[in-house]
Amino acid sequence: MAWPPYSGAPAPAAAEGMIIHYDHAATFELKGRPGNIAQDVINVGSDGVFVATAIGYGFEEQRARPINNPVAATALGTTQQVTPGAVPLSKVPLASLIEGFRISPRFAPLVFNAEANQGFSDQQFAPDLFFGSEPNRSVLEKVKTPEDISFFFSIVDSSSGREFQDQPAHNLASLGKSNGERPFRLLARPLSFLPRSTLRLQIAERTEGAQGTLFIVLYGYKILGAAACPEPVVRSWRDASQSNLAEPFEEPDARAIPFDYVTTFELTGNPGNLVEDEISVNVEGGFMVTSIGYGLSAEERDVELDVPSGIISSAPAPEGGTRKVFDLAQLPLKAFPSSALLDGVRIRSNFLRAALDVNGILAGQFPLELADLLFERLNRPEDVSFRYAIFDGGTGHELQNRSLNNIAGLGIANGDRPFKKLARPMSFLPRSTIRVQVEERFGRGTLYIAFQGYKLLDAGPQGGR
């Protein structure tokens, strides 16, 4: 027995008019030049009508900035080599120590021995390496602090010529904060796009120096199987599907219990690395997804330093007697755990007074007992960045037109937001699969993506949604 559709929705054949959750995204490469214009086009597929119910966005910032050669060396091609583990902090710009720096992921195989343990931790420094003087050969890089961005945007339905604003709209006024710390904006009424129609989006940059990829996403659902029908029929399906959206989805003769399916991914911190996980829906009954959430479990943020004995000395203690101190400017990179240098480290803000002398240079007598409290890792759950794609194995459909940025598709990474609620609950058949692919951008740890909803017991969908 097939499940009845939503109240007020059409009742087409089993293979026609099936409704699935779907996101359409446009992307823009920001140059960090105010006034720069960028545009993209969303093409609605030929497999059905797309109904947009909400809109949101997110900015995948290119946070890495090159640090020019931290060591005075001769031109490339000479025999002079520099041992990376011996580079002292005095050779790293002070601004990078305060804001954050790391070993560039693309140079990590050169910085550490290939024969050493290939895990993220406990790797050994290579015996020698030339630090190039040009930015594209910089082994160390600064990690910029994330910032909110500002831009103007406009949207035009190319198939009908309709504009959706009387003048370009400001992102904060129309969409909220760029870090995802807000609910997604619900449209006043669902907006429908016929098969093969297009949507043109244009943005004008306003933030100096903000470089990266901007995602603007329309959230909604697709009515599949409508592509081959006459347009009046398609419009009647669309209009019926938009009615009574607020009514709950009810199934007869089924016992529903709250249930979450969770996918997990081990993020390695290597940008561009692809990881994949698959959920198998069990045979007890169908699974209804109503919302999606995610979070990153990262290791401790402390950095334990292995201070070389050669830079440790004694100095008078304020309370009398002596205490162990060391010259912070001479602290070498090999004193840091390799995992911390790959994550990125910075001086804790509440230790800046102790880390700097009155003349603004690194302290020559920093207390040894405070060494393990001085630095913190940049690998924070709230800064994780990745792209994801979801595939419904039961129907063979992707649930988005391209991989989505986590902020744009799911909201802020620290959990300080409502869970992303689907426009309509989406059902997965017993024994079907949900496959999720993640492309790493920034951050390391265990990533959890949770499909929240309820399980239908004693009965299950048999061919419709």
C-alpha positions as CSV (number, residue, x, y, z in Angstrom):
1,M,0.0,0.0,0.0
2,A,1.4,3.4,-1.0
3,W,1.3,6.2,1.6
4,P,-1.2,9.0,0.9
5,P,0.5,12.3,-0.1
6,Y,0.5,15.5,2.0
7,S,-2.9,17.0,2.6
8,G,-3.9,19.0,-0.4
9,A,-1.1,17.5,-2.6
10,P,-1.8,15.8,-5.9
11,A,-2.0,12.0,-6.1
12,P,-0.1,11.1,-9.3
13,A,1.1,7.6,-10.2
14,A,3.8,6.1,-8.0
15,A,6.7,7.1,-10.3
16,E,5.2,10.5,-11.1
17,G,4.9,13.5,-8.8
18,M,7.3,12.0,-6.1
19,I,8.6,14.7,-3.8
20,I,12.2,14.8,-2.6
21,H,14.1,17.4,-0.5
22,Y,16.5,19.4,-2.8
23,D,18.9,22.3,-2.5
24,H,20.0,24.5,-5.4
25,A,23.2,26.5,-4.9
26,A,25.1,29.2,-6.7
27,T,28.8,29.9,-6.1
28,F,30.9,33.0,-6.5
29,E,34.7,33.4,-6.3
30,L,35.3,36.6,-4.2
31,K,38.5,38.5,-5.0
32,G,38.5,40.8,-1.9
33,R,38.0,43.9,-4.1
34,P,35.0,46.1,-3.1
35,G,32.9,46.8,-6.2
36,N,33.9,43.6,-8.0
37,I,30.8,42.0,-9.7
38,A,30.4,38.2,-9.9
39,Q,27.4,36.2,-11.1
40,D,26.2,32.6,-11.5
41,V,23.2,30.8,-12.9
42,I,21.1,28.0,-11.4
43,N,19.7,25.6,-13.9
44,V,16.6,23.7,-12.8
45,G,16.9,20.1,-14.1
46,S,14.5,18.5,-16.6
47,D,13.3,15.9,-14.1
48,G,10.7,18.0,-12.3
49,V,9.5,21.2,-10.8
50,F,11.7,22.9,-8.1
51,V,9.9,24.6,-5.2
52,A,12.0,27.0,-3.1
53,T,10.9,27.6,0.5
54,A,13.9,29.3,2.1
55,I,17.2,30.9,1.2
56,G,20.6,31.1,3.0
57,Y,24.3,31.6,2.4
58,G,27.8,30.9,3.7
59,F,31.3,32.0,2.9
60,E,34.1,29.5,2.5
61,E,37.0,31.9,3.2
62,Q,40.6,31.3,2.0
63,R,42.2,31.9,5.4
64,A,45.7,30.9,4.5
65,R,48.1,33.7,3.7
66,P,51.7,33.2,2.6
67,I,54.5,34.2,5.0
68,N,57.6,35.2,3.1
69,N,60.8,33.4,3.7
70,P,61.2,33.3,7.5
71,V,64.9,32.5,7.1
72,A,67.6,34.7,5.4
73,A,68.8,32.3,2.7
74,T,70.4,32.6,-0.7
75,A,68.7,32.3,-4.0
76,L,67.0,29.1,-5.0
77,G,69.4,26.7,-6.7
78,T,72.3,27.1,-4.2
79,T,73.4,24.4,-1.8
80,Q,72.2,26.3,1.3
81,Q,69.6,24.3,3.3
82,V,67.6,25.1,6.4
83,T,66.5,22.6,8.9
84,P,62.8,23.3,9.5
85,G,62.7,22.1,13.0
86,A,65.5,24.6,14.0
87,V,63.7,27.7,12.7
88,P,63.2,29.9,15.8
89,L,60.0,31.9,16.6
90,S,62.1,35.1,16.1
91,K,61.9,34.4,12.3
92,V,58.1,34.3,12.3
93,P,56.4,37.7,12.0
94,L,54.8,38.8,15.2
95,A,51.4,39.3,13.6
96,S,51.4,35.7,12.6
97,L,52.3,34.5,16.1
98,I,49.3,36.5,17.4
99,E,46.8,35.7,14.7
100,G,48.0,32.2,14.0
101,F,50.4,30.3,11.7
102,R,50.9,26.7,10.5
103,I,53.0,24.6,8.2
104,S,51.3,24.6,4.8
105,P,49.5,21.3,4.2
106,R,51.0,21.1,0.7
107,F,54.5,21.2,2.1
108,A,53.9,18.8,5.0
109,P,55.3,15.7,3.1
110,L,58.5,17.7,2.7
111,V,58.7,19.1,6.2
112,F,58.3,15.7,7.9
113,N,60.2,12.4,7.1
114,A,58.4,10.1,4.7
115,E,59.7,7.1,6.7
116,A,58.3,8.4,10.0
117,N,54.9,7.5,11.4
118,Q,52.4,8.7,8.9
119,G,49.8,9.5,11.5
120,F,48.9,13.1,12.2
121,S,50.9,13.1,15.5
122,D,54.4,12.1,16.4
123,Q,56.0,12.8,13.0
124,Q,59.7,13.7,12.8
125,F,61.1,16.7,11.0
126,A,63.0,16.2,7.9
127,P,66.8,16.7,8.3
128,D,66.9,19.6,5.8
129,L,64.7,21.7,3.7
130,F,65.0,24.9,1.7
131,F,62.6,27.6,2.7
132,G,61.8,29.4,-0.6
133,S,61.7,33.2,-0.6
134,E,58.8,33.5,-3.0
135,P,55.2,33.3,-1.6
136,N,54.4,30.2,-3.6
137,R,57.3,28.4,-2.0
138,S,56.6,29.5,1.6
139,V,56.5,26.5,3.9
140,L,54.9,28.5,6.8
141,E,51.6,30.4,6.3
142,K,49.6,32.7,8.3
143,V,46.0,31.6,9.2
144,K,43.7,34.6,9.0
145,T,40.9,35.0,11.6
146,P,37.5,34.4,10.1
147,E,35.4,37.6,9.5
148,D,31.9,38.5,8.5
149,I,31.5,39.7,4.9
150,S,29.3,42.2,3.2
151,F,27.9,42.2,-0.3
152,F,24.9,43.2,-2.4
153,F,23.0,40.6,-4.3
154,S,20.1,40.5,-6.8
155,I,18.1,37.5,-8.2
156,V,16.3,37.3,-11.5
157,D,14.2,34.5,-12.8
158,S,15.5,34.3,-16.4
159,S,12.6,32.2,-17.7
160,S,10.0,34.8,-16.7
161,G,12.1,37.9,-16.5
162,R,10.9,38.5,-12.9
163,E,13.2,40.3,-10.5
164,F,12.8,39.5,-6.8
165,Q,13.8,42.9,-5.4
166,D,13.5,46.5,-6.4
167,Q,17.2,47.2,-5.9
168,P,20.2,45.1,-5.0
169,A,19.8,43.8,-1.4
170,H,22.4,43.9,1.4
171,N,23.2,40.4,2.7
172,L,22.8,41.3,6.4
173,A,19.5,43.0,5.8
174,S,18.0,40.2,3.7
175,L,19.8,37.0,4.8
176,G,21.5,37.5,8.2
177,K,25.0,37.0,9.4
178,S,27.5,35.3,7.1
179,N,28.8,32.9,9.8
180,G,25.5,30.9,9.8
181,E,24.4,32.2,13.3
182,R,20.8,32.6,12.3
183,P,17.8,30.7,11.1
184,F,17.6,30.3,7.3
185,R,15.3,32.9,5.9
186,L,11.9,31.5,5.0
187,L,10.3,32.9,1.9
188,A,6.9,34.6,2.4
189,R,5.5,32.1,-0.1
190,P,7.1,29.1,-1.7
191,L,8.6,30.0,-5.1
192,S,8.3,27.5,-8.0
193,F,10.5,27.0,-11.0
194,L,9.5,24.9,-14.0
195,P,11.8,22.3,-15.5
196,R,14.7,23.7,-17.6
197,S,14.1,27.2,-16.2
198,T,17.0,29.3,-14.9
199,L,17.8,31.6,-12.1
200,R,20.4,34.3,-12.4
201,L,22.2,35.6,-9.3
202,Q,24.6,38.6,-9.2
203,I,26.6,39.9,-6.2
204,A,28.8,43.0,-5.7
205,E,31.6,42.6,-3.2
206,R,31.9,45.1,-0.3
207,T,34.6,43.6,2.0
208,E,38.3,44.4,1.4
209,G,40.6,41.4,1.4
210,A,37.9,38.7,1.8
211,Q,38.9,35.9,-0.6
212,G,37.1,32.6,-1.0
213,T,34.0,31.0,-2.3
214,L,30.5,32.4,-1.5
215,F,27.6,30.0,-1.6
216,I,23.9,31.2,-1.9
217,V,21.5,28.3,-1.5
218,L,17.8,27.9,-2.2
219,Y,16.3,25.2,0.0
220,G,13.2,23.4,-1.0
221,Y,12.0,20.3,-2.8
222,K,11.5,18.8,-6.2
223,I,8.3,17.3,-7.7
224,L,9.8,14.6,-9.8
225,G,8.2,13.1,-12.9
226,A,6.6,16.4,-13.9
227,A,8.9,17.1,-16.8
228,A,7.0,15.2,-19.5
229,C,3.5,16.6,-18.5
230,P,1.8,19.6,-20.2
231,E,2.6,22.9,-18.5
232,P,-1.0,23.4,-17.1
233,V,-0.8,20.0,-15.4
234,V,2.7,20.9,-14.0
235,R,1.3,24.1,-12.6
236,S,-1.6,22.4,-11.0
237,W,0.8,19.9,-9.3
238,R,3.0,22.8,-8.1
239,D,0.1,24.8,-6.7
240,A,-1.4,21.8,-4.9
241,S,2.0,20.9,-3.4
242,Q,2.4,24.3,-2.0
243,S,-0.9,24.3,-0.1
244,N,-1.1,23.4,3.6
245,L,2.7,23.1,4.0
246,A,2.4,23.7,7.8
247,E,0.2,20.6,8.3
248,P,2.0,17.6,9.8
249,F,2.7,14.6,7.8
250,E,0.7,11.7,9.1
251,E,0.8,8.0,8.3
252,P,-2.0,5.6,9.1
253,D,-1.4,2.2,10.6
254,A,2.2,3.0,11.6
255,R,3.9,3.4,14.9
256,A,6.4,6.2,14.9
257,I,9.3,6.6,17.3
258,P,11.9,9.4,17.3
259,F,15.2,8.2,15.7
260,D,18.4,9.6,14.4
261,Y,20.8,8.1,11.8
262,V,24.4,9.5,12.2
263,T,27.3,9.4,9.8
264,T,30.9,9.9,11.0
265,F,34.0,11.1,9.2
266,E,37.6,11.3,10.4
267,L,38.8,14.7,9.1
268,T,42.6,14.7,8.6
269,G,43.1,18.4,8.1
270,N,44.2,18.0,4.4
271,P,42.2,20.4,2.2
272,G,40.6,18.6,-0.7
273,N,40.6,15.2,0.9
274,L,37.4,13.2,0.2
275,V,35.8,11.0,2.8
276,E,32.5,9.1,2.5
277,D,30.1,7.3,4.7
278,E,26.8,5.4,4.1
279,I,23.8,4.8,6.2
280,S,21.7,1.6,5.7
281,V,18.1,2.1,6.7
282,N,17.1,-1.1,8.5
283,V,14.3,-3.4,7.7
284,E,11.9,-2.5,10.5
285,G,10.2,0.2,8.5
286,G,10.6,3.5,6.7
287,F,12.6,6.4,8.1
288,M,11.3,10.0,7.9
289,V,14.0,12.8,8.0
290,T,12.7,16.1,9.3
291,S,16.0,18.0,10.0
292,I,19.8,17.7,9.8
293,G,22.5,18.8,12.2
294,Y,26.3,18.4,12.5
295,G,29.2,18.9,14.8
296,L,33.0,18.4,15.1
297,S,34.7,16.6,18.0
298,A,38.2,18.0,18.1
299,E,41.1,17.1,20.5
300,E,42.3,19.4,23.3
301,R,43.4,22.8,22.2
302,D,46.5,23.0,24.5
303,V,50.0,22.8,23.0
304,E,52.6,21.0,25.1
305,L,56.1,22.4,24.3
306,D,59.3,20.4,24.5
307,V,61.6,23.3,25.4
308,P,65.3,22.6,24.6
309,S,67.5,22.8,27.6
310,G,69.9,25.0,25.7
311,I,67.6,28.0,25.9
312,I,66.6,27.5,29.6
313,S,68.1,29.6,32.3
314,S,67.4,30.8,35.8
315,A,66.0,34.2,36.8
316,P,64.9,35.9,40.1
317,A,61.3,35.0,41.0
318,P,58.9,37.8,42.1
319,E,58.2,36.0,45.4
320,G,61.9,35.5,46.0
321,G,64.4,32.8,45.0
322,T,64.8,31.8,41.4
323,R,62.7,30.1,38.7
324,K,63.3,28.5,35.4
325,V,62.8,30.8,32.3
326,F,63.6,30.5,28.6
327,D,64.1,32.8,25.6
328,L,60.8,32.7,23.7
329,A,62.5,34.2,20.6
330,Q,64.9,31.2,20.4
331,L,62.1,28.6,20.8
332,P,62.5,26.3,17.7
333,L,59.6,24.8,15.7
334,K,60.7,21.3,16.8
335,A,59.6,22.2,20.3
336,F,56.0,22.1,19.0
337,P,54.1,18.8,18.4
338,S,53.8,18.1,14.7
339,S,50.0,17.9,15.0
340,A,49.9,21.4,16.4
341,L,52.0,22.9,13.6
342,L,49.7,21.2,11.1
343,D,46.6,22.4,12.9
344,G,48.0,25.9,13.3
345,V,48.9,27.6,16.6
346,R,48.9,31.1,18.1
347,I,49.7,32.9,21.3
348,R,46.7,32.9,23.7
349,S,45.3,36.4,23.9
350,N,45.4,36.5,27.7
351,F,49.2,35.6,27.6
352,L,50.2,38.4,25.2
353,R,51.4,40.7,28.0
354,A,53.6,37.9,29.4
355,A,54.9,36.8,25.9
356,L,56.0,40.3,24.8
357,D,58.5,42.6,26.4
358,V,57.8,46.4,26.8
359,N,59.6,47.0,23.4
360,G,57.2,44.7,21.6
361,I,59.6,41.8,21.0
362,L,59.2,38.2,22.3
363,A,60.1,37.8,26.0
364,G,63.6,36.8,26.7
365,Q,62.7,35.4,30.1
366,F,59.4,33.5,29.9
367,P,58.5,31.3,32.9
368,L,59.0,27.6,32.0
369,E,56.1,26.5,34.2
370,L,53.7,28.5,31.9
371,A,55.1,27.1,28.6
372,D,52.3,24.6,28.1
373,L,49.7,27.3,28.5
374,L,51.2,29.9,26.2
375,F,49.9,28.6,22.8
376,E,46.6,27.3,21.6
377,R,45.6,25.3,18.5
378,L,43.5,26.8,15.7
379,N,41.6,23.5,15.3
380,R,38.4,24.7,16.9
381,P,35.0,23.0,16.3
382,E,33.5,26.4,15.4
383,D,36.0,26.9,12.6
384,V,35.5,23.6,10.7
385,S,34.9,24.0,7.0
386,F,33.9,21.4,4.5
387,R,31.7,20.7,1.5
388,Y,29.1,17.9,1.5
389,A,26.8,16.0,-0.9
390,I,24.0,13.7,0.0
391,F,22.7,10.9,-2.2
392,D,19.5,8.9,-1.8
393,G,20.3,5.3,-2.7
394,G,16.7,4.3,-2.6
395,T,15.7,6.5,-5.5
396,G,19.0,7.2,-7.1
397,H,18.8,10.9,-6.7
398,E,21.3,13.6,-5.5
399,L,19.8,16.0,-3.0
400,Q,21.6,19.1,-4.3
401,N,22.9,20.4,-7.6
402,R,26.5,20.6,-6.3
403,S,28.5,20.0,-3.1
404,L,27.5,22.6,-0.5
405,N,29.5,24.5,2.1
406,N,28.6,23.5,5.6
407,I,27.7,27.0,6.7
408,A,25.6,27.6,3.7
409,G,23.8,24.3,3.8
410,L,23.5,23.5,7.6
411,G,24.3,26.7,9.6
412,I,27.1,27.8,12.0
413,A,29.5,25.0,13.0
414,N,29.4,25.6,16.8
415,G,25.8,24.4,17.1
416,D,24.5,27.9,18.0
417,R,21.6,27.8,15.5
418,P,18.4,25.9,14.9
419,F,18.9,22.5,13.2
420,K,18.2,22.7,9.5
421,K,14.5,21.8,9.1
422,L,13.6,20.2,5.8
423,A,10.9,21.9,3.8
424,R,9.0,18.6,3.8
425,P,9.8,15.4,5.7
426,M,11.6,13.1,3.5
427,S,11.1,9.3,3.6
428,F,13.6,6.6,3.0
429,L,12.5,3.1,2.2
430,P,13.5,0.1,4.3
431,R,16.8,-1.3,3.1
432,S,17.6,1.9,1.2
433,T,20.8,3.9,1.8
434,I,21.8,7.4,2.5
435,R,25.3,8.2,1.2
436,V,27.2,11.3,2.3
437,Q,30.4,12.6,0.8
438,V,32.5,15.2,2.5
439,E,35.4,17.3,1.0
440,E,37.7,18.7,3.7
441,R,38.5,22.4,3.7
442,F,39.7,23.3,7.2
443,G,39.7,21.5,10.6
444,R,40.6,18.1,12.0
445,G,38.7,15.6,14.2
446,T,35.6,13.5,14.1
447,L,32.8,15.0,12.1
448,Y,29.2,13.9,12.9
449,I,26.3,14.6,10.6
450,A,22.9,13.6,12.1
451,F,19.7,12.9,10.1
452,Q,17.0,13.6,12.7
453,G,13.5,12.3,12.4
454,Y,11.4,9.2,13.2
455,K,11.2,5.6,12.3
456,L,8.0,4.0,11.1
457,L,7.4,0.6,12.6
458,D,4.9,-2.2,11.6
459,A,4.5,-0.7,8.1
460,G,6.6,1.1,5.5
461,P,6.4,3.1,2.3
462,Q,5.9,0.9,-0.7
463,G,6.5,3.3,-3.6
464,G,5.6,6.8,-2.9
465,R,6.6,9.8,-0.8
